[in-house]
Amino acid sequence: MTTTARDDLLAAGLTVFDRDGFEGATVAAIRNLARASNGSFFHFFGSKKELAGTLFLEILQRYHASVVSALDPGAGASEGIARLIRAHLDWVVNNRREARFLFEISRAEWSEELRDAQRGENSRLAEGVERWRSPLIARGELFPMSATVFFSQIVGPAQVFCRAWLSGRDRSDPRAQADTLIACAIRALVTSDRNGEKK
């Protein structure tokens, strides 16, 4: 598959943001790495911030698609939770620079338009998860809670390990903690049957 000049600029942006941080990154550094002219850059992006926002949304879409595709609609509560946690950990480990950018970039100065787009992407993720989760709630196999709270129980604890690994503070693969994270999430999210065992 051939890349376009826009793809080259986004790839260069990711490299430069990862190396220099958002504040330290410059349009010139991105252009030089992409071997793109000034005119080419500004044909696609109005600013460094616009490129960063576009990159963020594209990475977010890929992350969400990876998570949702891991879910089997027929999976039981415990299996679905395990799939979601493993999908998150696998994506982070296999896409380290993208994960660092997605989870660590400051969004303080982003436009309302970009925030709306992010909310839209988050809603699509929630819809994908709800197709699996809603029947389980209806059958009493998962505790009822908002999609936001549910997903925070899935991803939140895993992010403690992922952030340490992404920053280099911890060199151990966060996937090594998958079984423990899954067991904790099942305990928090899956209801007990009459014998006190998790479904």
ABEGO torsion letter per residue (X at the ends): XBBBAAAAAAAAAAAAAAAAEAAABBAAAAAAAAGBBAAAAAAABABAAAAAAAAAAAAAAAAAAAAAAABBAABBAAAAAAAAAAAAAAAAAABAAAAAAAAABBAAABBAAAAAAAAAAAAAAAAAAAAAAAAAAAAGABBBBBAAAAAAAAAAAAAAAAAAAAAGABABBAAAAAAAAAAAAAAAABBBBAAGBBX
